[in-house]
Amino acid sequence: MRIAIIALGSRGDVQPYVALGKGLSDAGHEVRLVTHEDFAPLAAAHGLACHTVRGSVQAVAESDEMRALLAKGNFLAITARTAREAKRAMRHWAEDGLAACLGVELLIAGIGGLFIGLALAEKLDVPLMQAYLVPFTPTGEFPGVLLPVTLPRLGAGVNRLSHRMVRQVMWQGSRAADNLARREVLHLPAAPFFGPLHRMQQRLPVLYGFSPTVIPRPADWDDDTHVTGYWFLDSPAEWTPPPALSAFLQDGAPPVYIGFGSMSNRQPEETADLVLRALAQTGQRAVMLTGWAGLRKEKVPDSIYMLDAVPHDWLFPRVAAVVHHGGVGTTAAGLRAGVPSILVPFFGDQPFWAERVRALGVGPAAIPRRELTAERLARAMREAVADEALRRRAAEIGARIRAEDGVGRAVAIVAALNL
């Protein structure tokens, strides 16, 4: 089958779809990944055909305005800013996406590629298969994951309504850009005011690339909605760590990992200083990743190793605990490694994953980014490193996740389609 996977967003949003695409390709399907220019090297490293859409998501994330919004953590303001960027980029996404998807028999998209995917599916008259990394199908069991505030578990009807509200917030923020692309590039009629989501009612299975160990499948989802397990992308076999990093890891007790991924920061030096003060209070060694300008420091003590990036699947099993922003990809990697997690959520789905980590008993209570202090971080690190019950639970959850084959199960579901 000829398949195009539309994956837009940060690295954590895109990497699981690279894993899914690689699994489909290994099973004999012809797969094209449609993503930002930033991630073409990632796709190439795993032998996946990549068709890029113009523009750099990293450049947007590292802009001064986005850094300020991330510091405040206001989901609605971030959504509005993203919508403005999408309106500027949507023409290119539609042009480049249309060229990339010509001749395919199936489109696959998650939240990042959903609306452009629906428009392309309509233009090309091909089915769209939903494949998400966070809960997006309405359920009465818990509130909408992308709500701008964390709500308690409410009644089933209110929970379902909150999921629909999230969908509408996302759609209304994208509607102007979507209709521009439909009118000027795809020559389609405008989508209905409340969105083109009726196309999602087609009877194709819906895939969820997270672990049932972490989120049990809601009982009110229909039989064609599958929680497959995470879609992990392991490092290429030829990858080797920098010798200095290997030497650092061997030269003492396991360090703590600290990194905020794609969460850029208005004050990366001050954030790094805060982290260093927390480490000094605990006497803990650490590996710090700069990410997309989330942390920055020219000189660090010998007990700290700082670098730009390193594969989580290689590093996390070698550390005592992981401190991060709560993105779905980093959260999954920390859970699979079987070590405690300390989450510092900024916005979006990150508070949801932080609460799941706490509820599973594999990490301390989250520290929202706006409430992060050296003292609170030091306290959480002491708990994560010293609490034996927490560490045993993290190891148990990690073993269960490692026994799952999320990509294999998703590939089998796609292979069973009768298109």
C-alpha positions as CSV (number, residue, x, y, z in Angstrom):
1,M,0.0,0.0,0.0
2,R,1.2,3.6,-0.7
3,I,0.9,5.6,2.5
4,A,1.6,9.2,3.4
5,I,2.1,10.1,7.1
6,I,1.6,13.8,7.8
7,A,3.5,14.6,11.0
8,L,3.9,18.3,12.0
9,G,5.1,19.8,15.3
10,S,8.1,19.4,17.5
11,R,10.5,16.5,17.5
12,G,8.5,14.7,20.1
13,D,5.4,15.1,17.9
14,V,7.2,13.8,14.8
15,Q,9.5,11.0,16.0
16,P,6.8,8.5,16.9
17,Y,5.4,8.8,13.3
18,V,8.9,8.1,12.0
19,A,8.8,4.9,14.0
20,L,5.4,4.0,12.7
21,G,6.5,4.8,9.1
22,K,9.6,2.7,9.5
23,G,7.5,-0.2,10.8
24,L,5.1,0.1,7.8
25,S,8.0,0.3,5.4
26,D,9.7,-2.8,6.9
27,A,6.3,-4.6,6.4
28,G,6.5,-3.9,2.7
29,H,4.4,-0.7,2.4
30,E,5.6,2.3,0.4
31,V,5.7,5.1,3.0
32,R,6.2,8.8,2.6
33,L,6.7,11.0,5.7
34,V,5.4,14.6,5.2
35,T,7.0,16.8,7.8
36,H,9.0,20.0,8.5
37,E,12.4,20.6,7.0
38,D,13.9,20.3,10.5
39,F,13.2,16.5,10.6
40,A,14.4,15.4,7.1
41,P,17.7,14.2,8.6
42,L,15.8,12.1,11.2
43,A,13.8,10.4,8.5
44,A,16.8,9.8,6.4
45,A,18.7,8.2,9.3
46,H,16.0,5.6,9.5
47,G,15.7,5.0,5.7
48,L,12.3,6.7,5.4
49,A,11.3,8.7,2.3
50,C,10.7,12.2,3.4
51,H,8.8,15.0,1.7
52,T,9.2,18.3,3.5
53,V,6.9,21.3,3.9
54,R,8.6,24.6,3.8
55,G,9.4,26.4,7.1
56,S,11.2,25.6,10.3
57,V,9.2,24.7,13.4
58,Q,12.4,25.2,15.5
59,A,12.7,28.8,14.4
60,V,9.2,29.5,15.5
61,A,9.7,27.8,18.8
62,E,12.9,29.8,19.5
63,S,11.4,33.2,18.5
64,D,11.2,35.8,21.3
65,E,7.4,35.9,21.2
66,M,7.0,32.2,21.6
67,R,9.6,32.0,24.4
68,A,7.6,34.6,26.3
69,L,4.4,32.7,25.7
70,L,5.9,29.4,26.8
71,A,7.2,31.1,30.0
72,K,3.6,32.1,30.8
73,G,2.2,28.7,29.8
74,N,-1.1,30.2,28.5
75,F,-2.5,27.5,26.2
76,L,-5.0,29.8,24.5
77,A,-2.4,32.5,23.8
78,I,0.0,29.8,22.5
79,T,-2.8,28.4,20.3
80,A,-3.5,31.9,18.9
81,R,0.2,32.5,18.1
82,T,0.4,29.0,16.5
83,A,-2.7,29.8,14.5
84,R,-1.1,33.0,13.1
85,E,2.0,31.1,12.1
86,A,-0.2,28.4,10.5
87,K,-2.0,31.0,8.5
88,R,1.3,32.2,7.1
89,A,2.5,28.6,6.5
90,M,-0.7,26.9,5.3
91,R,-0.4,27.8,1.7
92,H,3.1,26.1,1.6
93,W,1.8,23.2,3.6
94,A,-1.0,22.7,1.2
95,E,1.2,23.1,-1.9
96,D,4.0,20.8,-0.6
97,G,1.6,18.4,1.0
98,L,-0.4,18.0,-2.2
99,A,2.7,17.2,-4.2
100,A,3.9,14.8,-1.6
101,C,0.6,12.9,-1.4
102,L,-0.2,12.4,-5.1
103,G,-0.8,8.8,-5.8
104,V,-1.1,7.5,-2.3
105,E,-3.9,5.1,-1.2
106,L,-4.0,6.1,2.5
107,L,-3.2,9.2,4.6
108,I,-2.3,8.9,8.3
109,A,-2.3,12.0,10.5
110,G,-2.4,12.9,14.2
111,I,-3.3,16.2,15.8
112,G,-0.4,18.2,14.2
113,G,-1.4,17.1,10.7
114,L,-5.1,16.7,11.2
115,F,-6.7,19.6,9.4
116,I,-4.3,19.8,6.5
117,G,-4.7,16.0,6.3
118,L,-8.5,16.2,6.1
119,A,-8.3,18.9,3.3
120,L,-5.8,16.8,1.3
121,A,-7.9,13.6,1.8
122,E,-10.9,15.5,0.4
123,K,-8.9,16.9,-2.5
124,L,-7.4,13.5,-3.4
125,D,-10.4,11.4,-2.5
126,V,-8.4,9.0,-0.3
127,P,-9.2,7.9,3.2
128,L,-7.6,9.5,6.3
129,M,-6.7,7.3,9.2
130,Q,-6.4,9.0,12.6
131,A,-3.3,8.1,14.6
132,Y,-2.8,10.1,17.8
133,L,-0.2,10.3,20.6
134,V,-2.6,11.8,23.2
135,P,-6.3,10.9,23.9
136,F,-8.4,12.9,21.4
137,T,-11.5,10.7,21.0
138,P,-14.2,12.0,23.4
139,T,-14.6,9.8,26.6
140,G,-16.6,10.2,29.8
141,E,-13.7,8.8,31.8
142,F,-11.5,11.9,32.0
143,P,-11.6,15.5,30.8
144,G,-10.0,16.8,27.5
145,V,-6.3,16.4,27.6
146,L,-5.5,19.7,25.9
147,L,-7.7,21.9,28.1
148,P,-5.9,25.1,29.1
149,V,-6.4,24.2,32.8
150,T,-6.2,20.9,34.6
151,L,-9.7,19.9,35.7
152,P,-10.7,17.2,38.3
153,R,-12.4,14.2,36.9
154,L,-16.0,15.4,36.4
155,G,-19.2,13.6,35.4
156,A,-19.1,11.5,32.2
157,G,-21.2,14.0,30.2
158,V,-19.1,17.0,31.2
159,N,-15.9,15.1,30.4
160,R,-17.2,14.3,26.9
161,L,-18.2,17.9,26.4
162,S,-14.7,19.0,27.4
163,H,-13.1,16.9,24.7
164,R,-15.4,18.4,22.1
165,M,-14.5,21.9,23.4
166,V,-10.9,21.1,22.8
167,R,-11.6,20.1,19.3
168,Q,-13.5,23.3,18.6
169,V,-10.7,25.5,20.2
170,M,-8.2,23.8,17.9
171,W,-10.4,24.1,14.8
172,Q,-11.5,27.7,15.3
173,G,-7.9,28.6,15.7
174,S,-7.0,26.9,12.4
175,R,-10.2,27.7,10.4
176,A,-9.0,30.8,8.6
177,A,-5.7,29.2,7.6
178,D,-7.5,26.0,6.5
179,N,-10.1,27.9,4.4
180,L,-7.3,29.9,2.8
181,A,-5.5,26.8,1.7
182,R,-8.7,25.2,0.5
183,R,-9.7,28.2,-1.6
184,E,-6.3,29.3,-3.0
185,V,-4.4,26.0,-3.4
186,L,-6.7,23.0,-3.2
187,H,-9.7,24.7,-4.9
188,L,-12.1,23.2,-2.4
189,P,-15.2,24.8,-0.8
190,A,-14.7,26.2,2.6
191,A,-15.1,23.8,5.5
192,P,-18.2,24.1,7.7
193,F,-18.1,26.6,10.5
194,F,-17.8,23.8,13.1
195,G,-15.1,22.1,11.0
196,P,-14.5,19.2,8.6
197,L,-14.5,16.6,11.4
198,H,-17.4,14.8,9.9
199,R,-14.8,13.1,7.7
200,M,-13.4,11.5,10.8
201,Q,-16.6,9.5,11.1
202,Q,-15.6,7.2,8.3
203,R,-15.3,3.6,9.5
204,L,-11.5,3.3,9.7
205,P,-9.8,2.2,12.9
206,V,-8.3,4.9,15.1
207,L,-4.8,4.3,16.4
208,Y,-3.4,5.6,19.7
209,G,0.4,5.4,20.1
210,F,0.6,5.2,23.9
211,S,0.7,2.4,26.4
212,P,-2.3,0.8,27.9
213,T,-0.2,0.5,31.0
214,V,-0.1,4.3,31.2
215,I,-3.7,5.0,30.0
216,P,-6.0,2.0,30.0
217,R,-8.3,2.1,27.0
218,P,-11.5,3.9,28.0
219,A,-14.5,1.5,28.1
220,D,-16.7,3.9,26.1
221,W,-14.4,4.0,23.0
222,D,-15.7,1.8,20.2
223,D,-14.0,-1.5,19.1
224,D,-12.2,0.2,16.2
225,T,-10.3,2.5,18.5
226,H,-7.0,0.9,19.5
227,V,-4.4,1.7,22.2
228,T,-1.5,-0.1,20.6
229,G,1.5,0.8,22.9
230,Y,4.0,3.5,22.2
231,W,5.7,3.9,18.8
232,F,9.3,4.0,19.9
233,L,12.1,4.9,17.5
234,D,15.4,3.4,18.6
235,S,18.7,4.9,17.7
236,P,20.4,3.6,14.6
237,A,22.6,0.6,15.3
238,E,25.7,2.5,14.2
239,W,25.2,5.4,16.7
240,T,27.8,5.7,19.3
241,P,27.9,8.2,22.2
242,P,30.6,10.9,22.5
243,P,33.6,9.4,24.3
244,A,33.5,12.2,26.9
245,L,29.9,11.4,27.7
246,S,30.7,7.7,28.2
247,A,33.6,8.6,30.4
248,F,31.4,10.9,32.5
249,L,28.8,8.2,33.0
250,Q,31.4,5.8,34.1
251,D,33.1,8.2,36.5
252,G,30.6,8.2,39.3
253,A,27.1,7.4,40.5
254,P,24.4,7.5,37.8
255,P,23.5,11.2,37.2
256,V,20.1,12.8,36.8
257,Y,19.0,13.8,33.3
258,I,17.6,17.4,32.9
259,G,16.3,18.8,29.7
260,F,13.2,20.7,28.4
261,G,13.2,19.5,24.8
262,S,11.5,21.9,22.4
263,M,10.4,24.2,25.2
264,S,12.5,27.3,24.4
265,N,13.1,29.8,27.2
266,R,13.4,33.6,27.4
267,Q,16.0,33.2,30.1
268,P,18.0,29.9,29.3
269,E,21.0,31.1,31.4
270,E,18.8,31.9,34.4
271,T,17.0,28.5,34.1
272,A,20.3,26.8,33.9
273,D,21.5,28.6,37.1
274,L,18.3,27.6,38.9
275,V,19.0,23.9,37.9
276,L,22.6,24.2,39.0
277,R,21.6,25.6,42.4
278,A,19.2,22.6,42.9
279,L,22.0,20.2,41.9
280,A,24.3,21.8,44.4
281,Q,21.8,21.4,47.2
282,T,21.5,17.7,46.5
283,G,25.2,16.9,45.5
284,Q,23.7,15.2,42.5
285,R,25.6,14.7,39.2
286,A,23.7,15.5,36.0
287,V,23.5,15.4,32.3
288,M,21.9,18.5,30.9
289,L,20.6,18.9,27.4
290,T,20.2,22.4,26.0
291,G,17.4,21.4,23.6
292,W,15.8,24.2,21.7
293,A,17.3,27.0,23.9
294,G,15.7,25.8,27.1
295,L,19.0,25.7,29.0
296,R,22.3,27.5,28.3
297,K,25.5,27.8,30.3
298,E,29.0,28.4,29.1
299,K,30.7,26.9,32.2
300,V,29.4,24.2,34.4
301,P,31.0,22.2,37.3
302,D,32.8,18.9,36.6
303,S,29.8,17.1,38.1
304,I,27.7,18.4,35.1
305,Y,27.9,17.2,31.5
306,M,26.1,19.5,29.1
307,L,25.4,18.8,25.4
308,D,22.9,19.7,22.7
309,A,21.2,16.3,22.1
310,V,21.5,12.6,22.8
311,P,19.1,9.7,22.1
312,H,16.8,9.2,25.0
313,D,16.6,5.4,24.5
314,W,20.3,5.2,25.0
315,L,20.8,7.7,27.9
316,F,17.7,7.2,30.1
317,P,18.4,3.7,31.3
318,R,21.8,5.0,32.4
319,V,20.5,7.7,34.7
320,A,19.0,7.8,38.2
321,A,16.0,9.9,37.2
322,V,14.8,12.1,34.4
323,V,13.7,15.8,34.8
324,H,11.8,17.1,31.8
325,H,8.9,19.2,30.5
326,G,6.4,16.4,30.1
327,G,6.2,16.1,26.3
328,V,4.6,12.9,25.2
329,G,7.8,11.5,23.6
330,T,10.1,12.3,26.5
331,T,7.5,11.0,29.0
332,A,7.3,7.8,27.1
333,A,11.1,7.4,27.0
334,G,11.4,8.0,30.7
335,L,8.7,5.5,31.6
336,R,10.2,2.8,29.3
337,A,13.6,3.3,30.9
338,G,12.1,2.3,34.2
339,V,13.6,5.2,36.2
340,P,11.7,7.9,38.2
341,S,10.4,11.0,36.3
342,I,10.2,14.6,37.6
343,L,7.9,16.6,35.3
344,V,8.0,20.4,34.9
345,P,5.1,21.0,32.6
346,F,4.8,24.2,30.5
347,F,1.4,23.9,28.7
348,G,-0.8,21.7,26.5
349,D,-0.9,18.0,27.2
350,Q,2.2,18.2,29.5
351,P,0.1,18.7,32.8
352,F,-1.9,15.6,31.8
353,W,1.2,13.4,31.4
354,A,2.6,14.9,34.7
355,E,-0.6,13.8,36.5
356,R,-0.3,10.3,34.9
357,V,3.3,10.0,36.2
358,R,2.2,10.9,39.7
359,A,-0.9,8.6,39.6
360,L,1.2,5.7,38.4
361,G,3.5,6.2,41.4
362,V,6.7,6.6,39.3
363,G,7.5,10.2,40.1
364,P,6.9,13.1,42.6
365,A,4.1,15.6,42.1
366,A,4.8,17.8,39.1
367,I,6.3,21.3,39.4
368,P,4.6,23.7,36.9
369,R,7.2,25.7,35.1
370,R,6.0,29.0,36.5
371,E,6.4,27.6,40.0
372,L,9.8,26.1,39.5
373,T,12.4,27.0,42.2
374,A,15.8,25.5,43.1
375,E,14.4,24.3,46.4
376,R,11.4,22.5,44.9
377,L,13.5,20.9,42.2
378,A,16.1,19.8,44.8
379,R,13.3,18.3,47.0
380,A,11.8,16.4,44.0
381,M,15.2,15.0,43.0
382,R,16.0,13.8,46.5
383,E,12.6,12.0,46.5
384,A,13.1,10.4,43.1
385,V,16.6,9.2,43.9
386,A,16.0,8.0,47.5
387,D,12.4,6.6,47.5
388,E,12.8,2.9,47.0
389,A,9.1,2.2,46.6
390,L,8.9,4.8,43.8
391,R,12.0,3.4,42.1
392,R,10.6,-0.2,42.3
393,R,7.3,1.0,40.7
394,A,9.1,2.8,38.0
395,A,11.1,-0.3,37.2
396,E,7.9,-2.4,37.1
397,I,6.1,0.0,34.7
398,G,9.2,0.2,32.5
399,A,9.4,-3.6,32.2
400,R,5.7,-3.8,31.2
401,I,6.1,-1.0,28.6
402,R,9.2,-2.7,27.1
403,A,7.2,-5.9,26.7
404,E,4.7,-4.1,24.4
405,D,5.1,-3.8,20.6
406,G,3.1,-0.7,19.8
407,V,4.5,-0.3,16.2
408,G,3.9,-4.0,15.4
409,R,0.3,-3.8,16.6
410,A,-0.3,-0.6,14.7
411,V,1.2,-2.1,11.5
412,A,-1.0,-5.2,11.8
413,I,-4.1,-3.0,12.1
414,V,-3.1,-1.0,9.0
415,A,-2.4,-4.2,7.1
416,A,-5.9,-5.5,7.8
417,L,-7.6,-2.5,6.1
418,N,-9.8,-3.3,3.2
419,L,-9.4,-0.2,1.0
